[in-house]
Amino acid sequence: MPVSIRKSRTKASPCMRWSTQTLLPLPHESVRSLSLNAHLALEACRAQDGNLHMLNELTRLTYLSFYMWKAGIGKIDLEVYEAAEEALNRAVERAEGTGVWRLPESHIGALEQMLVAYNGQIATVSARTYIEAVFRLDRVLSQNAPQSPVAKMLAIERGKVCAAR
């Protein structure tokens, strides 16, 4: 009887199996749709036509961009994510008191910078890396008390600076 050099698998791999298609960039139409969605959310919140859903969408995009950045996609400073998150947090606080879901013009710059980076990221990212970033974001959002990944990284970075002194 011939001996097989292949090892038989007794149980399925816990890792997700990726198709070769996921190594390619996102399809052009998907990139256009994602980009349009992001810019419409920003414009709605700029023009006082925003709502909680639009601000949540901008927050989601900020974190999604952050996770792609952590995976090495795009060139942006951590401080841009911090400023974008701060602008969104302030807008939500203000809206809860006034009922007006609007981003003040002074906070738009940070979100525009983040969206420029996001557009560059989705234009070049592989489908796999994009999906992994979405999974990471979903994991964070499914927690009972989700923590900002940006704030978490800033705390780590600032802790390193203090420890070095």
MDAnalysis code that builds the backbone (N, CA, C; Angstrom):
import MDAnalysis as mda
import numpy as np

u = mda.Universe.empty(495, n_residues=165, atom_resindex=np.repeat(np.arange(165), 3), trajectory=True)
u.add_TopologyAttr("name", ["N", "CA", "C"] * 165)
u.add_TopologyAttr("resid", np.arange(1, 166))
u.add_TopologyAttr("resname", ["MET", "PRO", "VAL", "SER", "ILE", "ARG", "LYS", "SER", "ARG", "THR", "LYS", "ALA", "SER", "PRO", "CYS", "MET", "ARG", "TRP", "SER", "THR", "GLN", "THR", "LEU", "LEU", "PRO", "LEU", "PRO", "HIS", "GLU", "SER", "VAL", "ARG", "SER", "LEU", "SER", "LEU", "ASN", "ALA", "HIS", "LEU", "ALA", "LEU", "GLU", "ALA", "CYS", "ARG", "ALA", "GLN", "ASP", "GLY", "ASN", "LEU", "HIS", "MET", "LEU", "ASN", "GLU", "LEU", "THR", "ARG", "LEU", "THR", "TYR", "LEU", "SER", "PHE", "TYR", "MET", "TRP", "LYS", "ALA", "GLY", "ILE", "GLY", "LYS", "ILE", "ASP", "LEU", "GLU", "VAL", "TYR", "GLU", "ALA", "ALA", "GLU", "GLU", "ALA", "LEU", "ASN", "ARG", "ALA", "VAL", "GLU", "ARG", "ALA", "GLU", "GLY", "THR", "GLY", "VAL", "TRP", "ARG", "LEU", "PRO", "GLU", "SER", "HIS", "ILE", "GLY", "ALA", "LEU", "GLU", "GLN", "MET", "LEU", "VAL", "ALA", "TYR", "ASN", "GLY", "GLN", "ILE", "ALA", "THR", "VAL", "SER", "ALA", "ARG", "THR", "TYR", "ILE", "GLU", "ALA", "VAL", "PHE", "ARG", "LEU", "ASP", "ARG", "VAL", "LEU", "SER", "GLN", "ASN", "ALA", "PRO", "GLN", "SER", "PRO", "VAL", "ALA", "LYS", "MET", "LEU", "ALA", "ILE", "GLU", "ARG", "GLY", "LYS", "VAL", "CYS", "ALA", "ALA", "ARG"])
u.atoms.positions = np.array([
    [0.843, -1.167, 0.000],
    [0.000, 0.000, 0.000],
    [0.894, 1.237, 0.000],
    [0.670, 2.210, -0.938],
    [1.515, 3.401, -0.989],
    [1.275, 4.316, 0.211],
    [2.343, 4.927, 0.620],
    [2.252, 5.841, 1.754],
    [2.037, 7.247, 1.216],
    [1.062, 7.924, 1.736],
    [0.768, 9.290, 1.317],
    [1.615, 10.267, 2.120],
    [2.193, 11.227, 1.428],
    [2.978, 12.231, 2.144],
    [2.103, 13.399, 2.592],
    [0.870, 13.429, 2.132],
    [-0.058, 14.475, 2.576],
    [-0.603, 14.128, 3.944],
    [-0.678, 15.116, 4.761],
    [-1.280, 14.908, 6.073],
    [-2.774, 15.148, 5.935],
    [-3.519, 14.259, 6.493],
    [-4.965, 14.472, 6.438],
    [-5.366, 15.392, 7.575],
    [-6.307, 16.257, 7.280],
    [-6.793, 17.170, 8.304],
    [-7.939, 16.509, 9.045],
    [-7.832, 16.543, 10.338],
    [-8.879, 15.922, 11.135],
    [-9.943, 16.925, 11.545],
    [-9.589, 18.205, 11.561],
    [-10.602, 19.212, 11.860],
    [-10.343, 20.447, 11.018],
    [-11.396, 21.210, 10.816],
    [-11.309, 22.397, 9.968],
    [-10.442, 23.462, 10.629],
    [-9.774, 24.216, 9.801],
    [-8.939, 25.313, 10.276],
    [-9.822, 26.410, 10.869],
    [-9.445, 26.952, 12.026],
    [-10.252, 28.020, 12.614],
    [-10.102, 29.331, 11.858],
    [-9.103, 29.424, 11.008],
    [-8.870, 30.655, 10.256],
    [-9.811, 30.725, 9.059],
    [-10.195, 31.939, 8.743],
    [-11.034, 32.151, 7.568],
    [-10.202, 31.894, 6.317],
    [-10.782, 31.271, 5.343],
    [-10.079, 31.025, 4.090],
    [-10.404, 32.158, 3.133],
    [-9.373, 32.767, 2.586],
    [-9.531, 33.905, 1.697],
    [-9.362, 33.446, 0.254],
    [-10.217, 33.950, -0.602],
    [-10.058, 33.648, -2.016],
    [-8.975, 34.562, -2.589],
    [-8.470, 34.204, -3.746],
    [-7.445, 35.043, -4.370],
    [-8.025, 36.399, -4.775],
    [-9.329, 36.477, -4.963],
    [-9.967, 37.759, -5.301],
    [-9.753, 38.801, -4.213],
    [-9.637, 38.350, -2.962],
    [-9.485, 39.298, -1.857],
    [-8.109, 39.952, -1.832],
    [-7.192, 39.458, -2.647],
    [-5.872, 40.089, -2.735],
    [-5.893, 41.307, -3.646],
    [-6.935, 41.420, -4.443],
    [-7.065, 42.534, -5.379],
    [-7.656, 43.751, -4.685],
    [-7.449, 44.941, -5.271],
    [-8.100, 46.135, -4.713],
    [-9.616, 46.009, -4.799],
    [-10.297, 46.836, -4.016],
    [-11.759, 46.864, -4.078],
    [-12.203, 47.256, -5.490],
    [-13.334, 46.735, -5.940],
    [-13.833, 47.122, -7.274],
    [-14.096, 48.622, -7.349],
    [-13.845, 49.196, -8.518],
    [-13.968, 50.642, -8.720],
    [-15.340, 51.171, -8.300],
    [-16.409, 50.471, -8.662],
    [-17.748, 50.929, -8.305],
    [-17.957, 50.926, -6.793],
    [-17.386, 49.966, -6.110],
    [-17.482, 49.925, -4.645],
    [-16.741, 51.114, -4.037],
    [-15.572, 51.413, -4.577],
    [-14.791, 52.551, -4.087],
    [-15.585, 53.842, -4.276],
    [-16.163, 54.016, -5.445],
    [-16.963, 55.232, -5.714],
    [-18.144, 55.336, -4.767],
    [-18.816, 54.232, -4.530],
    [-19.982, 54.220, -3.643],
    [-19.584, 54.534, -2.201],
    [-18.509, 53.916, -1.718],
    [-18.032, 54.175, -0.359],
    [-17.613, 55.633, -0.195],
    [-16.915, 56.158, -1.187],
    [-16.462, 57.541, -1.138],
    [-17.647, 58.513, -1.147],
    [-18.601, 58.259, -2.020],
    [-19.783, 59.124, -2.101],
    [-20.546, 59.113, -0.785],
    [-20.723, 57.949, -0.195],
    [-21.406, 57.819, 1.082],
    [-20.724, 58.667, 2.148],
    [-19.401, 58.604, 2.195],
    [-18.633, 59.355, 3.186],
    [-18.797, 60.857, 2.991],
    [-18.681, 61.301, 1.762],
    [-18.766, 62.740, 1.497],
    [-20.179, 63.279, 1.677],
    [-21.191, 62.485, 1.368],
    [-22.572, 62.917, 1.607],
    [-22.845, 63.072, 3.095],
    [-22.322, 62.166, 3.901],
    [-22.495, 62.272, 5.356],
    [-21.847, 63.548, 5.873],
    [-20.640, 63.856, 5.393],
    [-19.953, 65.069, 5.829],
    [-20.714, 66.313, 5.380],
    [-21.149, 66.338, 4.143],
    [-21.874, 67.515, 3.637],
    [-23.202, 67.715, 4.353],
    [-23.897, 66.640, 4.668],
    [-25.164, 66.760, 5.397],
    [-24.924, 67.371, 6.774],
    [-23.868, 66.939, 7.443],
    [-23.567, 67.463, 8.778],
    [-23.006, 68.881, 8.718],
    [-22.433, 69.238, 7.620],
    [-21.917, 70.594, 7.428],
    [-23.069, 71.571, 7.168],
    [-24.073, 71.103, 6.443],
    [-25.171, 71.971, 6.006],
    [-26.366, 71.956, 6.956],
    [-26.207, 71.447, 8.140],
    [-27.259, 71.392, 9.152],
    [-28.385, 70.428, 8.777],
    [-28.111, 69.529, 7.842],
    [-29.084, 68.501, 7.478],
    [-28.703, 67.165, 8.089],
    [-27.770, 67.182, 9.006],
    [-27.284, 65.951, 9.593],
    [-28.239, 65.385, 10.636],
    [-27.900, 64.211, 11.092],
    [-28.652, 63.552, 12.152],
    [-27.699, 62.597, 12.857],
    [-28.228, 61.909, 13.856],
    [-27.383, 60.988, 14.609],
    [-26.772, 59.928, 13.696],
    [-27.546, 59.434, 12.753],
    [-27.042, 58.405, 11.837],
    [-25.841, 58.925, 11.037],
    [-25.916, 60.156, 10.549],
    [-24.815, 60.720, 9.748],
    [-23.556, 60.896, 10.588],
    [-23.704, 61.387, 11.818],
    [-22.533, 61.535, 12.684],
    [-21.968, 60.172, 13.067],
    [-22.837, 59.200, 13.285],
    [-22.353, 57.843, 13.563],
    [-21.606, 57.274, 12.360],
    [-22.101, 57.570, 11.167],
    [-21.432, 57.094, 9.950],
    [-20.040, 57.708, 9.834],
    [-19.910, 58.992, 10.136],
    [-18.587, 59.631, 10.097],
    [-17.661, 59.052, 11.163],
    [-18.210, 58.719, 12.316],
    [-17.404, 58.087, 13.361],
    [-16.946, 56.701, 12.900],
    [-17.859, 55.946, 12.313],
    [-17.530, 54.615, 11.802],
    [-16.428, 54.703, 10.747],
    [-16.531, 55.686, 9.841],
    [-15.519, 55.854, 8.793],
    [-14.172, 56.262, 9.380],
    [-14.210, 57.073, 10.413],
    [-12.965, 57.471, 11.079],
    [-12.252, 56.236, 11.627],
    [-12.989, 55.360, 12.302],
    [-12.383, 54.167, 12.873],
    [-11.987, 53.157, 11.801],
    [-12.775, 53.048, 10.757],
    [-12.429, 52.143, 9.660],
    [-11.130, 52.598, 8.996],
    [-11.022, 53.897, 8.751],
    [-9.790, 54.455, 8.188],
    [-8.617, 54.218, 9.137],
    [-8.872, 54.398, 10.426],
    [-7.833, 54.172, 11.435],
    [-7.319, 52.734, 11.379],
    [-8.231, 51.761, 11.282],
    [-7.809, 50.358, 11.221],
    [-7.046, 50.045, 9.936],
    [-7.435, 50.660, 8.827],
    [-6.671, 50.456, 7.589],
    [-5.285, 51.082, 7.732],
    [-5.221, 52.249, 8.375],
    [-3.946, 52.921, 8.616],
    [-3.035, 52.048, 9.483],
    [-3.619, 51.439, 10.528],
    [-2.831, 50.543, 11.382],
    [-2.324, 49.337, 10.598],
    [-3.035, 48.946, 9.545],
    [-2.604, 47.823, 8.702],
    [-1.586, 48.276, 7.660],
    [-1.213, 49.568, 7.695],
    [-0.181, 50.067, 6.792],
    [-0.710, 50.697, 5.516],
    [-1.996, 50.970, 5.463],
    [-2.595, 51.558, 4.263],
    [-2.821, 53.047, 4.498],
    [-2.156, 53.873, 3.736],
    [-2.352, 55.319, 3.812],
    [-1.347, 56.026, 4.693],
    [-1.185, 57.285, 4.394],
    [-0.268, 58.131, 5.148],
    [-1.077, 59.253, 5.793],
    [-1.170, 59.209, 7.095],
    [-1.917, 60.207, 7.856],
    [-1.365, 60.186, 9.278],
    [-1.458, 61.284, 9.946],
    [-0.972, 61.352, 11.323],
    [-2.061, 60.921, 12.292],
    [-1.655, 60.298, 13.368],
    [-2.583, 59.881, 14.410],
    [-3.377, 61.075, 14.941],
    [-2.756, 62.234, 14.947],
    [-3.420, 63.444, 15.454],
    [-4.635, 63.825, 14.609],
    [-4.643, 63.468, 13.331],
    [-5.812, 63.748, 12.478],
    [-6.995, 62.917, 12.952],
    [-6.744, 61.661, 13.288],
    [-7.816, 60.817, 13.818],
    [-8.304, 61.357, 15.155],
    [-7.369, 61.809, 15.973],
    [-7.740, 62.374, 17.275],
    [-8.623, 63.611, 17.077],
    [-8.236, 64.491, 16.162],
    [-9.018, 65.708, 15.912],
    [-10.388, 65.382, 15.312],
    [-10.449, 64.418, 14.406],
    [-11.728, 64.022, 13.804],
    [-12.655, 63.445, 14.875],
    [-12.111, 62.591, 15.720],
    [-12.920, 61.997, 16.789],
    [-13.414, 63.074, 17.755],
    [-12.539, 63.991, 18.105],
    [-12.922, 65.082, 19.007],
    [-14.031, 65.940, 18.391],
    [-13.921, 66.255, 17.114],
    [-14.944, 67.050, 16.424],
    [-16.290, 66.328, 16.448],
    [-16.267, 65.033, 16.196],
    [-17.516, 64.262, 16.191],
    [-18.110, 64.159, 17.590],
    [-17.275, 63.959, 18.592],
    [-17.767, 63.887, 19.972],
    [-18.407, 65.206, 20.389],
    [-17.768, 66.311, 20.046],
    [-18.320, 67.631, 20.397],
    [-19.645, 67.890, 19.662],
    [-19.730, 67.469, 18.423],
    [-20.962, 67.654, 17.653],
    [-22.114, 66.862, 18.269],
    [-21.832, 65.646, 18.714],
    [-22.874, 64.825, 19.354],
    [-23.302, 65.464, 20.675],
    [-22.346, 65.908, 21.472],
    [-22.679, 66.573, 22.741],
    [-23.548, 67.796, 22.500],
    [-23.180, 68.597, 21.522],
    [-23.932, 69.810, 21.197],
    [-25.334, 69.447, 20.704],
    [-25.426, 68.433, 19.865],
    [-26.715, 68.027, 19.300],
    [-27.661, 67.489, 20.369],
    [-27.113, 66.796, 21.346],
    [-27.960, 66.278, 22.421],
    [-28.612, 67.405, 23.207],
    [-27.942, 68.549, 23.276],
    [-28.503, 69.696, 23.992],
    [-29.385, 70.579, 23.129],
    [-29.032, 70.708, 21.849],
    [-29.747, 71.648, 20.975],
    [-30.670, 70.979, 19.966],
    [-30.425, 69.719, 19.670],
    [-31.210, 69.028, 18.638],
    [-30.724, 69.311, 17.223],
    [-29.635, 70.088, 17.097],
    [-29.081, 70.423, 15.784],
    [-27.860, 69.542, 15.534],
    [-27.954, 68.675, 14.536],
    [-26.898, 67.718, 14.217],
    [-25.998, 68.317, 13.144],
    [-25.138, 69.205, 13.580],
    [-24.299, 69.945, 12.643],
    [-22.869, 70.006, 13.151],
    [-21.942, 69.914, 12.203],
    [-20.531, 70.097, 12.528],
    [-20.174, 71.557, 12.295],
    [-19.621, 72.229, 13.294],
    [-19.201, 73.606, 13.062],
    [-18.047, 73.656, 12.053],
    [-17.991, 74.728, 11.312],
    [-16.971, 74.884, 10.268],
    [-15.561, 74.718, 10.823],
    [-15.347, 75.118, 12.073],
    [-14.012, 75.002, 12.670],
    [-13.559, 73.548, 12.841],
    [-14.502, 72.598, 12.811],
    [-14.159, 71.183, 12.976],
    [-14.142, 70.406, 11.666],
    [-14.537, 71.050, 10.592],
    [-14.645, 70.354, 9.305],
    [-13.266, 69.941, 8.771],
    [-12.254, 70.745, 8.989],
    [-10.920, 70.480, 8.436],
    [-10.370, 69.108, 8.805],
    [-10.505, 68.732, 10.066],
    [-9.984, 67.430, 10.508],
    [-10.724, 66.294, 9.815],
    [-12.030, 66.439, 9.661],
    [-12.809, 65.390, 8.998],
    [-12.504, 65.342, 7.505],
    [-12.269, 66.501, 6.903],
    [-11.887, 66.503, 5.490],
    [-10.542, 65.806, 5.296],
    [-9.590, 66.080, 6.169],
    [-8.280, 65.410, 6.087],
    [-8.433, 63.903, 6.217],
    [-9.262, 63.486, 7.166],
    [-9.485, 62.063, 7.373],
    [-10.142, 61.449, 6.142],
    [-11.113, 62.143, 5.537],
    [-11.798, 61.601, 4.360],
    [-10.886, 61.553, 3.134],
    [-9.967, 62.496, 3.010],
    [-8.985, 62.431, 1.917],
    [-8.136, 61.171, 2.088],
    [-7.701, 60.925, 3.319],
    [-6.920, 59.708, 3.588],
    [-7.767, 58.466, 3.329],
    [-9.019, 58.478, 3.779],
    [-9.932, 57.350, 3.585],
    [-10.115, 57.055, 2.098],
    [-10.313, 58.102, 1.299],
    [-10.467, 57.906, -0.153],
    [-9.230, 57.253, -0.755],
    [-8.060, 57.694, -0.344],
    [-6.831, 57.086, -0.829],
    [-6.699, 55.639, -0.383],
    [-7.132, 55.378, 0.841],
    [-7.051, 54.017, 1.369],
    [-7.961, 53.066, 0.595],
    [-9.228, 53.450, 0.418],
    [-10.157, 52.523, -0.238],
    [-9.832, 52.351, -1.719],
    [-9.119, 53.312, -2.294],
    [-8.732, 53.200, -3.707],
    [-7.594, 52.202, -3.906],
    [-6.831, 51.936, -2.845],
    [-5.651, 51.071, -2.993],
    [-5.679, 49.810, -2.134],
    [-6.522, 49.780, -1.125],
    [-6.524, 48.657, -0.182],
    [-7.011, 47.376, -0.858],
    [-6.455, 46.267, -0.430],
    [-6.959, 44.973, -0.916],
    [-8.302, 44.712, -0.240],
    [-9.123, 43.943, -0.903],
    [-10.433, 43.600, -0.336],
    [-10.244, 42.910, 1.020],
    [-9.221, 42.073, 1.122],
    [-8.972, 41.352, 2.377],
    [-8.686, 42.313, 3.522],
    [-7.794, 43.264, 3.303],
    [-7.445, 44.215, 4.359],
    [-8.652, 45.064, 4.738],
    [-9.441, 45.442, 3.746],
    [-10.657, 46.225, 4.012],
    [-11.624, 45.400, 4.868],
    [-11.848, 44.158, 4.502],
    [-12.765, 43.288, 5.243],
    [-12.259, 43.062, 6.661],
    [-10.947, 42.879, 6.815],
    [-10.381, 42.709, 8.153],
    [-10.598, 43.959, 8.999],
    [-10.473, 45.144, 8.398],
    [-10.723, 46.389, 9.126],
    [-12.193, 46.474, 9.544],
    [-13.096, 46.064, 8.666],
    [-14.528, 46.055, 8.999],
    [-14.787, 45.090, 10.156],
    [-14.173, 43.904, 10.121],
    [-14.337, 42.933, 11.206],
    [-13.841, 43.504, 12.530],
    [-12.693, 44.172, 12.501],
    [-12.143, 44.772, 13.729],
    [-13.098, 45.819, 14.281],
    [-13.622, 46.657, 13.389],
    [-14.567, 47.694, 13.808],
    [-15.826, 47.058, 14.391],
    [-16.365, 46.053, 13.734],
    [-17.563, 45.373, 14.230],
    [-17.335, 44.754, 15.605],
    [-16.146, 44.193, 15.813],
    [-15.815, 43.612, 17.125],
    [-15.835, 44.682, 18.209],
    [-15.249, 45.834, 17.910],
    [-15.219, 46.927, 18.890],
    [-16.642, 47.414, 19.170],
    [-17.420, 47.589, 18.130],
    [-18.774, 48.120, 18.302],
    [-19.721, 47.140, 18.979],
    [-19.403, 45.860, 18.952],
    [-20.279, 44.862, 19.571],
    [-20.041, 44.724, 21.075],
    [-19.020, 45.379, 21.594],
    [-18.731, 45.314, 23.022],
    [-19.781, 46.099, 23.801],
    [-19.986, 45.701, 25.061],
    [-20.959, 46.398, 25.909],
    [-20.609, 47.864, 26.088],
    [-19.358, 48.144, 26.313],
    [-18.888, 49.521, 26.477],
    [-17.732, 49.730, 25.507],
    [-18.044, 50.001, 24.223],
    [-16.967, 50.133, 23.240],
    [-16.009, 51.266, 23.595],
    [-14.723, 51.010, 23.404],
    [-13.702, 52.017, 23.632],
    [-13.173, 52.496, 22.294],
    [-12.885, 53.760, 22.220],
    [-12.317, 54.333, 21.007],
    [-10.941, 53.732, 20.744],
    [-10.734, 53.154, 19.563],
    [-9.404, 52.631, 19.250],
    [-8.370, 53.747, 19.116],
    [-8.830, 54.928, 18.718],
    [-7.920, 56.074, 18.585],
    [-7.444, 56.503, 19.969],
    [-8.387, 56.659, 20.889],
    [-8.030, 57.073, 22.257],
    [-7.134, 56.031, 22.915],
    [-7.410, 54.765, 22.649],
    [-6.601, 53.682, 23.221],
    [-5.161, 53.781, 22.726],
    [-4.977, 54.001, 21.431],
    [-3.627, 54.095, 20.872],
    [-2.924, 55.364, 21.365],
    [-3.664, 56.466, 21.474],
    [-3.065, 57.702, 21.985],
    [-2.576, 57.512, 23.423],
    [-3.359, 56.810, 24.231],
    [-2.954, 56.555, 25.616],
    [-1.674, 55.733, 25.653],
    [-1.586, 54.747, 24.767],
    [-0.377, 53.921, 24.695],
    [0.810, 54.766, 24.258],
    [0.606, 55.575, 23.198],
    [1.693, 56.415, 22.689],
    [2.161, 57.416, 23.751],
    [1.226, 58.023, 24.432],
    [1.573, 59.018, 25.444],
    [2.224, 58.350, 26.653],
    [1.827, 57.122, 26.939],
    [2.464, 56.367, 28.031],
    [3.913, 56.064, 27.716],
    [4.201, 55.777, 26.439],
    [5.587, 55.522, 26.016],
    [6.424, 56.763, 26.165],
    [5.845, 57.920, 25.830],
    [6.581, 59.188, 25.923],
    [6.902, 59.488, 27.384],
    [5.902, 59.286, 28.268],
    [6.128, 59.544, 29.690],
    [7.155, 58.582, 30.273],
    [7.119, 57.334, 29.872],
    [8.057, 56.340, 30.375],
    [9.494, 56.617, 29.909],
    [9.626, 57.233, 28.746],
    [10.949, 57.523, 28.198],
    [11.612, 58.699, 28.904],
    [10.834, 59.507, 29.567],
    [11.406, 60.700, 30.229],
    [12.076, 60.380, 31.497],
])
